[in-house]
Amino acid sequence: MPSKTLNLAIQNTALIFVKNIDHDDRIEQTQISRLIEASSFSNLAGISMAIIWTGLLWNSLPRLVLSVWLGMMTALFLYRAVVHYYHLYEADNRLKINSDIVRRWYLIAVLLTGAGWGITPVLMFPYNEINQIVLAFLLVGVSASGVTYASVAWVYYAYVGLVLVPLMMRLFYIGGDVYYALSAMTGFFLGVMIMAAYRMHQLTNTELKLSYRNEELINDLTIAGKNLEELNSNLKAEIKHGKQIELELQQAKNKAEKMSQAKGEFLANMSHEIRTPMNGVMGTLQLLEDSELNQSQHEYVKIANKSAEALLSILNDILDLSKIEAGKLSFEIIPFNLPELIQELVTLQSLKAEQQGVFLDYHIDNHVPQILRGDPTRLRQILVNLVSNALKFTEQGTVIINVRGLTKSETCMDLRIEVKDTGIGIPHAVQSKLFKAFTQADGSTTRKYGGTGLGLAIVSQLVDLMHGELGVDSKEGEGSCFWFVIPFEISHLTVKKTEKMIKDSPLEALKGKLLLVEDNPVNQMVASKMLEKIGLIPTLASNGKEALKKLATQSFDLVLMDCQMPEMDGFEATRQLRSKNVQSLKQTAMPIIAMTANVMEGDKQRCLDAGMDDYLGKPVKMDELESLVRRWL
């Protein structure tokens, strides 16, 4: 920065210096032009006095000297007159003669004229005192008339010096009081004329400098005005271009929104279409698993069930990623029991760990509060992905979950959770790409370990949305440590009864009349069989219209309502059931539970807005169905 400032200062100084040189040169040329323009009178007066002087001394001095002198003065007069008449000192003169040369010789002519008058006291000084006085007056007059040369100071100084200094010296040389006085008066007059010429020269110089500066200022203002007009024009063009870009961006935004909407609709439809048969597959497998099977059949059902759950997990991952990208993923802030959440996770994953011969355990620091406020579902989702990954890449050894608090205040704590394994580790070169969607450390088609590469991408997005930080420390062949830090609120409440305690408590037998509204025959069969296993025999309806007819004539304790059905969907059927204008229906306040394959963001709220009381997504699991029905019955 200092060097730039110094360079700028040097450039500005150089520019000012160049401008001053240009000004001085221009002023000098102007002063010479003014000298030539204004000296026509002094030129004429000079030749006139030369003729008078020659006539006065024609009989007193040698005529040859007088003739030569007068001839020289006449020649100088004629050159100067021609320069005046034809304006040869101007650059665009009629005779196309170089004006610089003409000006130079004009100044020489002025000096030669002064030298010609200076010769007179030396070579042509009269013996008659009257003539001497006349000569003195003539020389003083010549000097006075030459004041027009003052525009170029050095020319006038030389001219008046050439004219009067010889006279002053001649008078002093003669001697005597009178001549000494005349010599002194001549010297005084010489000084006065030089001072007057100096003042005139300074004034004209100042006037010219101001004039040229004003001229430059006007030129600069004119140029600035043109530049401003050009900038204004460019600005208008830029504004027009900006508006065009804004319009194009708006069009692109509208197009992107339409594409995003189309993508969301496509995902919603695909999710529904996939979950509907998946519900039949998984429900049938659950029913089959509870039936009498031999060991091989039981193993086959177990494998099929795991495959279906893996497929459902992939589908859920894709939907979660789509929700995150669309910014439609919601988070809860509710109290939850952290040790219980970790323990349940370890319990669920322990069977897989035991089958692989991997020791799975957890450790929670004592100073970490038991009850926190946040989203336990999303925290569980993060941990399930990380623990599943650790087990997948650890053939033997341990997988440990470490939980500790970093910073703590009265209301908040930064929780650091680590999932450490002794697995294959991750090369340093690919660690930065792990959290990108569809990316794995080994991307080849023959990779040993399966997976879509979505798990860590979802974890990264969830941690970011929860205002946390995610990282990995790993060495190839030495295992990995995935860690994340998320802030949670500290709750001073206590959980009176956990879900596990509820499950462990003795269950009462279910009673009630239930209406199952479902258009898919397979899903009808699966749901009916599941309900029969928990002690309920449902009444079936294939669409909303049929459900309304049955509700108009029969009383039910609970309705399980599919959403997408022919003739009348579940939303419309629920709205009509809840409508106060429907007087023929007997039960408008009956619990209605949505049992649907619509699991996109906003589907649950749409069900609740239509008047439904709860929501159960497909594929339906028997324990979830039993828990939900038991809650409402």
C-alpha positions in Angstrom: 0.0 0.0 0.0 2.8 2.6 0.8 4.5 1.8 -2.5 1.3 2.3 -4.4 0.7 5.7 -2.6 4.3 6.7 -3.3 4.0 5.8 -7.0 0.7 7.7 -7.2 2.3 10.8 -5.6 5.3 10.6 -8.0 2.9 10.2 -11.0 0.9 13.3 -9.8 4.1 15.3 -9.3 5.4 14.3 -12.7 2.0 15.3 -14.3 2.0 18.7 -12.5 5.7 19.2 -13.6 4.8 18.4 -17.2 1.8 20.7 -17.1 3.9 23.5 -15.7 6.5 23.0 -18.5 3.6 23.0 -21.1 2.3 26.2 -19.4 5.7 28.0 -19.5 6.3 27.1 -23.1 2.8 28.1 -24.1 3.1 31.4 -22.1 6.5 32.2 -23.8 5.1 31.6 -27.3 2.0 33.7 -26.5 4.2 36.5 -25.1 6.3 36.5 -28.3 3.1 36.7 -30.4 1.9 39.6 -28.3 5.3 41.3 -28.6 5.1 41.0 -32.4 1.4 42.1 -32.5 2.0 45.2 -30.3 5.3 46.4 -31.7 4.0 47.7 -35.1 3.8 51.2 -33.7 7.3 51.1 -32.2 8.6 49.8 -35.5 7.0 52.7 -37.4 8.1 55.2 -34.8 11.7 53.8 -34.8 12.1 54.2 -38.6 10.5 57.6 -38.5 13.0 58.8 -35.9 15.9 57.1 -37.8 14.9 59.2 -40.9 14.7 62.4 -38.9 18.1 61.7 -37.2 19.7 60.9 -40.6 18.3 64.1 -42.1 19.5 66.2 -39.1 23.1 64.9 -39.3 23.2 64.6 -43.2 25.6 67.5 -43.5 27.4 67.0 -40.2 28.6 63.4 -40.5 29.9 61.3 -43.3 27.1 60.4 -45.5 28.3 56.9 -46.1 28.0 56.0 -42.5 24.6 57.6 -42.3 23.4 55.8 -45.4 24.6 52.4 -44.3 23.1 52.9 -40.9 19.7 54.0 -42.3 19.8 51.2 -44.8 20.3 48.7 -42.0 17.4 50.2 -39.9 15.2 50.3 -43.0 15.9 46.6 -43.7 15.0 45.7 -40.1 11.9 47.8 -40.4 10.8 46.1 -43.7 11.3 42.6 -42.3 9.2 43.4 -39.2 6.6 45.0 -41.4 6.3 42.0 -43.7 6.0 39.7 -40.6 3.2 42.0 -39.4 1.4 42.3 -42.7 1.4 38.6 -43.6 1.0 37.3 -40.0 4.1 35.2 -40.5 4.3 34.7 -36.7 1.1 32.7 -36.7 1.3 28.9 -37.3 -1.3 29.1 -40.1 0.1 32.0 -42.0 -0.7 32.5 -45.7 2.8 31.9 -47.0 3.1 28.6 -45.1 6.5 29.7 -43.6 7.7 28.1 -40.4 6.4 30.4 -37.6 9.0 29.4 -35.1 11.8 30.6 -37.4 10.0 33.8 -38.2 9.5 34.6 -34.5 13.1 33.8 -33.7 14.4 36.2 -36.4 11.8 38.8 -35.3 13.4 38.9 -31.9 16.8 39.1 -33.4 15.6 42.0 -35.6 14.3 43.8 -32.4 17.7 43.3 -30.8 19.5 44.5 -33.9 17.3 47.6 -34.0 18.3 48.3 -30.4 21.9 47.7 -31.3 21.5 50.1 -34.3 20.3 52.9 -32.0 23.1 52.0 -29.6 25.7 52.7 -32.3 24.6 56.3 -32.6 26.3 57.6 -29.4 29.5 55.8 -30.4 29.8 56.4 -34.2 27.4 59.2 -34.8 27.6 61.4 -31.7 27.3 65.1 -32.9 29.5 67.9 -31.8 26.7 70.3 -31.5 25.2 70.4 -28.0 21.7 71.0 -29.5 22.1 67.9 -31.6 23.4 65.9 -28.6 20.3 66.8 -26.7 18.1 65.9 -29.7 19.9 62.5 -29.9 19.3 61.9 -26.2 15.6 62.7 -26.6 15.4 60.4 -29.6 17.1 57.5 -27.8 14.8 58.1 -24.7 11.8 58.1 -27.1 13.0 54.9 -28.8 13.4 53.3 -25.4 9.9 54.4 -24.3 8.3 53.3 -27.5 9.9 49.9 -27.1 7.9 49.2 -23.9 5.7 47.0 -26.1 8.5 44.5 -26.0 8.0 44.1 -22.2 5.8 41.1 -22.8 9.1 39.2 -23.3 11.1 40.7 -20.5 14.6 39.6 -21.5 14.0 41.1 -25.0 13.1 44.4 -23.6 16.0 44.4 -21.1 18.4 43.7 -23.9 16.8 46.2 -26.2 16.7 49.1 -23.8 20.2 48.3 -22.6 21.5 48.3 -26.1 19.9 51.7 -26.7 20.7 53.6 -23.5 23.8 52.1 -22.0 26.1 53.4 -24.8 24.5 56.9 -24.5 25.0 56.8 -20.7 28.6 55.8 -21.1 29.2 58.4 -23.8 27.8 61.2 -21.6 29.8 60.1 -18.6 32.9 59.9 -20.8 32.5 63.5 -22.0 32.4 64.6 -18.4 31.3 67.8 -16.7 28.5 68.4 -14.4 25.8 68.7 -17.1 26.9 65.4 -18.8 27.3 63.6 -15.5 23.8 64.7 -14.6 22.5 63.6 -18.1 24.3 60.2 -17.7 22.8 59.7 -14.2 19.3 60.7 -15.5 19.7 58.2 -18.4 20.7 55.5 -16.0 17.7 56.3 -13.7 15.4 56.3 -16.7 16.9 52.9 -17.7 16.2 51.5 -14.3 12.6 52.9 -14.3 11.9 51.4 -17.7 13.3 48.0 -16.7 11.2 47.9 -13.5 8.1 49.0 -15.4 8.8 46.2 -18.0 9.3 43.7 -15.2 5.9 44.6 -13.6 4.2 44.4 -16.9 5.8 41.1 -17.7 4.7 39.6 -14.3 1.2 40.8 -14.7 0.9 39.4 -18.2 2.4 36.1 -17.1 0.0 35.9 -14.2 -2.9 36.7 -16.4 -1.9 34.1 -19.0 -1.4 31.4 -16.3 -4.8 32.1 -14.9 -6.3 32.1 -18.4 -4.7 28.8 -19.3 -5.6 27.2 -16.0 -9.2 28.4 -16.5 -9.1 27.0 -20.0 -7.8 23.7 -18.7 -10.4 23.7 -16.0 -13.1 24.3 -18.6 -11.7 21.6 -20.8 -11.5 19.2 -17.8 -15.1 20.1 -16.9 -16.1 19.5 -20.5 -14.3 16.2 -20.5 -15.7 15.3 -17.1 -19.2 16.2 -18.4 -18.7 14.0 -21.4 -17.4 11.2 -19.2 -20.3 11.7 -16.8 -22.7 11.5 -19.8 -20.9 8.3 -20.9 -21.0 6.9 -17.4 -24.6 7.8 -17.1 -25.2 6.0 -20.5 -23.2 3.0 -19.3 -25.1 3.1 -16.0 -28.4 3.0 -17.8 -27.1 0.2 -19.9 -25.9 -1.6 -16.8 -29.3 -1.0 -15.1 -31.1 -2.4 -18.2 -28.7 -5.3 -18.2 -29.2 -5.8 -14.5 -33.0 -5.8 -14.9 -32.6 -8.3 -17.7 -30.4 -10.5 -15.5 -32.9 -10.1 -12.7 -35.7 -11.1 -15.0 -33.7 -14.1 -16.2 -32.9 -15.0 -12.5 -36.6 -14.7 -11.6 -37.4 -16.9 -14.5 -34.7 -19.4 -13.5 -36.0 -19.2 -9.9 -39.5 -19.9 -11.0 -38.3 -22.8 -13.2 -36.2 -24.2 -10.3 -39.2 -23.9 -8.0 -41.4 -25.7 -10.5 -38.7 -28.4 -10.9 -38.4 -28.6 -7.1 -42.1 -28.9 -6.8 -42.2 -31.5 -9.6 -39.4 -33.4 -7.8 -41.3 -33.2 -4.5 -44.4 -34.5 -6.2 -42.5 -37.2 -7.9 -40.8 -38.3 -4.6 -44.2 -38.2 -2.9 -45.8 -40.3 -5.5 -42.9 -42.7 -5.7 -42.8 -43.0 -1.9 -46.5 -43.8 -1.8 -46.3 -46.3 -4.6 -43.2 -48.0 -3.1 -44.5 -48.0 0.5 -47.9 -49.5 -0.4 -46.5 -52.8 -1.6 -43.8 -52.6 1.0 -46.5 -52.5 3.6 -47.9 -55.7 2.2 -44.4 -57.3 2.1 -43.3 -56.3 5.6 -46.7 -56.9 7.2 -47.0 -60.4 5.6 -43.4 -61.2 6.8 -44.3 -60.1 10.4 -47.5 -62.2 10.3 -45.5 -65.1 8.9 -42.8 -64.7 11.5 -45.4 -65.1 14.3 -46.7 -68.3 12.7 -45.5 -71.9 13.3 -42.4 -72.3 11.2 -39.5 -74.7 11.2 -36.0 -73.5 11.7 -35.2 -73.0 8.0 -38.4 -71.2 7.3 -37.9 -69.0 10.3 -34.4 -68.1 9.0 -35.8 -67.4 5.5 -38.5 -65.1 6.9 -35.9 -63.4 9.1 -33.6 -62.7 6.1 -36.5 -61.4 4.0 -37.6 -59.2 6.8 -34.1 -57.8 7.2 -33.9 -57.2 3.4 -37.2 -55.4 3.5 -36.1 -53.2 6.4 -32.8 -52.4 4.5 -34.9 -51.4 1.5 -37.1 -49.2 3.7 -34.1 -47.7 5.3 -32.7 -46.7 1.9 -36.1 -45.2 1.0 -36.2 -43.2 4.2 -32.7 -42.0 3.7 -33.6 -40.7 0.2 -36.7 -39.0 1.5 -34.8 -37.4 4.4 -32.1 -36.1 2.1 -34.8 -34.7 -0.2 -36.5 -33.0 2.8 -33.2 -31.5 3.9 -32.4 -30.2 0.4 -35.9 -28.6 0.2 -35.4 -27.1 3.7 -38.6 -28.8 4.9 -37.2 -31.0 7.6 -38.7 -30.0 11.0 -37.1 -30.4 14.5 -38.7 -30.8 17.9 -37.6 -29.3 21.1 -38.8 -31.7 23.8 -37.4 -33.2 27.0 -35.7 -36.6 26.6 -33.7 -39.1 28.6 -30.2 -39.2 27.1 -28.9 -42.3 28.9 -32.1 -44.2 28.0 -31.8 -43.2 24.4 -28.2 -44.4 24.2 -29.0 -47.6 26.1 -31.9 -48.4 23.7 -29.7 -47.8 20.7 -27.0 -50.1 22.0 -29.6 -52.7 22.8 -31.0 -52.6 19.3 -27.6 -52.8 17.7 -26.2 -55.4 20.1 -27.6 -58.4 18.3 -25.8 -57.4 15.1 -22.6 -56.7 17.0 -22.7 -60.1 18.7 -23.3 -61.8 15.4 -20.1 -60.1 14.1 -18.1 -60.8 17.2 -17.8 -57.0 18.0 -18.1 -55.7 21.5 -20.6 -52.7 21.5 -20.7 -50.5 24.6 -21.2 -46.9 25.7 -19.8 -44.5 28.3 -21.5 -41.2 29.5 -19.6 -38.8 31.7 -21.1 -38.3 35.2 -21.5 -34.5 34.8 -23.7 -34.9 31.7 -27.3 -34.1 32.7 -29.7 -37.0 32.4 -32.6 -35.0 30.9 -32.0 -32.7 28.0 -34.2 -30.7 25.6 -33.9 -31.2 21.9 -34.9 -33.5 19.1 -34.3 -37.1 20.3 -35.5 -38.6 17.0 -32.9 -36.8 15.0 -30.2 -37.5 17.5 -31.1 -41.2 17.4 -31.0 -41.0 13.6 -27.5 -39.6 13.7 -26.3 -42.2 16.2 -27.9 -45.1 14.3 -26.2 -44.1 11.1 -22.8 -43.7 12.8 -23.0 -46.9 14.8 -24.3 -48.9 11.8 -21.4 -47.6 9.8 -18.9 -48.5 12.5 -20.3 -52.0 12.8 -20.3 -52.5 9.0 -16.6 -51.6 8.8 -15.5 -53.4 11.9 -15.0 -57.2 11.5 -13.7 -57.7 15.0 -12.8 -55.5 18.0 -14.9 -52.9 19.7 -17.3 -50.0 18.9 -17.7 -47.6 21.8 -20.0 -44.6 22.1 -18.5 -41.8 24.3 -20.6 -38.9 25.6 -19.2 -35.9 27.4 -20.2 -32.3 27.9 -17.8 -29.5 26.7 -19.3 -26.2 27.9 -22.1 -25.8 30.4 -24.2 -23.0 31.5 -27.4 -23.0 33.6 -29.6 -23.5 30.5 -27.4 -25.1 27.8 -24.6 -27.6 27.2 -22.5 -28.5 24.2 -22.6 -32.3 23.9 -19.7 -34.1 22.2 -20.6 -37.7 21.2 -17.9 -40.0 19.7 -18.4 -43.3 17.9 -15.0 -45.1 17.9 -14.3 -48.3 16.2 -11.3 -50.6 15.6 -12.2 -51.3 12.0 -10.5 -50.8 8.7 -10.0 -47.1 9.0 -10.3 -44.4 6.3 -7.5 -43.1 4.0 -6.7 -39.5 4.7 -7.2 -38.5 1.0 -10.9 -39.5 1.0 -11.9 -38.2 4.5 -13.0 -34.8 3.1 -15.5 -36.5 0.7 -17.2 -38.8 3.2 -20.0 -36.4 4.0 -21.1 -35.9 0.4 -24.1 -37.7 -0.9 -23.6 -41.0 -2.7 -19.9 -41.0 -1.8 -17.9 -43.9 -0.1 -14.3 -44.4 0.7 -14.3 -47.3 -1.9 -16.5 -46.3 -4.8 -15.7 -49.2 -7.1 -18.5 -51.6 -8.2 -16.7 -54.5 -6.6 -16.4 -52.9 -3.2 -16.6 -55.3 -0.3 -19.0 -53.3 1.8 -22.5 -52.2 0.6 -24.4 -49.1 1.1 -25.7 -46.1 -0.8 -23.4 -43.5 0.7 -26.4 -41.5 2.0 -26.0 -42.1 5.7 -23.0 -39.8 6.4 -24.5 -37.2 4.1 -27.7 -37.1 6.1 -25.7 -37.1 9.4 -23.7 -34.1 8.1 -26.9 -32.2 7.1 -28.7 -33.0 10.4 -25.7 -31.9 12.5 -25.5 -28.7 10.5 -29.2 -28.0 10.9 -28.9 -28.6 14.6 -26.2 -25.9 14.7 -23.5 -28.5 15.5 -20.1 -29.6 14.1 -19.2 -32.9 12.6 -15.7 -34.5 12.1 -13.7 -37.7 11.7 -10.3 -38.8 12.9 -9.0 -41.9 11.3 -6.0 -43.8 10.2 -6.1 -46.6 7.6 -6.0 -50.0 9.3 -6.3 -48.5 12.8 -10.0 -47.6 13.1 -12.0 -44.5 13.0 -13.6 -42.0 15.4 -16.6 -40.1 14.1 -17.6 -37.2 16.4 -20.1 -34.4 16.5 -20.8 -31.5 18.9 -24.4 -30.3 19.2 -25.8 -27.8 21.7 -28.8 -28.9 23.8 -30.9 -27.2 26.4 -30.7 -28.5 30.0 -34.1 -29.6 31.4 -34.7 -29.5 35.1 -37.7 -31.8 34.7 -37.7 -35.5 35.4 -39.2 -38.2 33.1 -41.8 -39.9 35.3 -42.4 -42.9 33.1 -40.3 -43.9 30.1 -41.5 -45.8 27.0 -39.6 -48.8 28.2 -41.5 -48.8 31.5 -44.7 -48.5 29.6 -43.8 -51.5 27.5 -42.8 -53.5 30.5 -46.1 -52.8 32.3 -48.9 -55.4 32.0 -51.3 -54.7 29.1 -55.0 -54.8 29.3 -57.0 -56.7 26.6 -58.1 -54.4 23.8 -61.9 -53.9 23.2 -63.7 -51.8 20.7 -65.3 -51.7 17.3 -62.9 -50.6 14.6 -63.4 -49.5 11.0 -60.5 -50.1 8.5 -60.7 -48.0 5.4 -58.2 -49.3 2.8 -58.5 -49.8 -0.9 -55.5 -52.2 -1.4 -56.6 -55.8 -0.9 -53.2 -56.9 0.3 -52.9 -54.1 2.8 -56.5 -54.9 3.9 -55.5 -58.4 4.6 -52.3 -57.5 6.4 -53.9 -54.9 8.6 -56.8 -57.1 9.4 -54.5 -60.0 10.5 -52.4 -57.6 12.6 -55.5 -56.3 14.3 -56.8 -59.8 14.9 -53.5 -60.7 16.6 -54.1 -57.9 19.1 -57.7 -58.9 19.7 -59.6 -56.7 17.3 -61.9 -57.7 14.4 -62.1 -54.7 12.0 -65.0 -53.8 9.7 -63.6 -53.1 6.1 -64.4 -50.3 3.7 -62.7 -49.9 0.3 -63.0 -46.1 0.0 -64.2 -42.9 1.6 -67.8 -43.2 0.3 -68.2 -46.6 1.6 -66.7 -45.6 4.9 -69.3 -42.7 5.3 -72.1 -45.1 4.5 -71.0 -47.5 7.2 -70.4 -44.7 9.7 -73.9 -43.4 9.0 -75.5 -46.7 10.1 -73.1 -48.1 12.6 -71.2 -46.9 15.7 -67.4 -47.4 15.8 -64.8 -46.7 18.5 -61.9 -46.0 16.1 -61.3 -45.5 12.4 -58.0 -46.4 10.6 -58.1 -44.3 7.4 -56.0 -44.6 4.3 -55.5 -41.3 2.4 -55.3 -42.1 -1.3 -58.3 -44.1 -2.4 -60.6 -44.1 -5.5 -64.0 -42.3 -5.6 -63.3 -40.4 -2.3 -60.0 -40.1 -0.5 -59.4 -40.2 3.2 -59.0 -36.4 3.5 -62.4 -35.7 2.0 -64.1 -38.5 4.0 -62.6 -37.1 7.2 -63.7 -33.5 6.4 -67.3 -34.7 5.7 -67.3 -36.7 8.9 -66.1 -33.8 11.0 -68.5 -31.3 9.3 -71.2 -30.0 11.6 -73.6 -29.9 8.6 -73.6 -33.7 8.3 -76.6 -34.4 10.6 -77.1 -38.0 9.4 -73.7 -39.2 10.7 -73.8 -40.5 14.3 -70.2 -40.0 15.4 -68.5 -36.7 14.4 -66.0 -36.8 17.3 -64.8 -40.3 16.8 -60.9 -40.8 16.7 -59.6 -41.2 13.2 -56.0 -42.4 12.6 -54.4 -41.9 9.2 -52.7 -45.1 8.1 -51.0 -44.0 4.9 -48.0 -44.3 2.6 -47.8 -40.5 2.4 -44.8 -39.8 4.6 -43.4 -36.6 2.9 -42.9 -33.4 4.9 -46.3 -31.8 5.5 -48.3 -35.0 5.0 -48.9 -35.5 8.7 -50.0 -31.9 9.2 -52.3 -32.3 6.2 -53.9 -35.2 7.9 -54.3 -33.3 11.1 -55.7 -30.3 9.3 -58.3 -32.5 7.6 -59.6 -33.5 11.1 -57.7 -36.7 11.7 -56.4 -37.3 15.3 -53.2 -39.3 14.7 -50.9 -40.6 12.0 -49.2 -43.9 11.2 -46.9 -44.3 8.2 -46.6 -47.3 6.0 -45.1 -49.9 6.1 -46.9 -50.5 9.4 -45.1 -52.5 12.1 -47.3 -54.5 14.5 -45.9 -53.1 17.7 -46.4 -49.5 16.4 -49.9 -50.3 15.3 -50.7 -51.9 18.7 -49.3 -49.0 20.6 -51.3 -46.4 18.6 -54.6 -48.4 18.8 -54.1 -49.0 22.5 -53.5 -45.3 23.1 -56.8 -44.3 21.4 -58.9 -47.2 22.7 
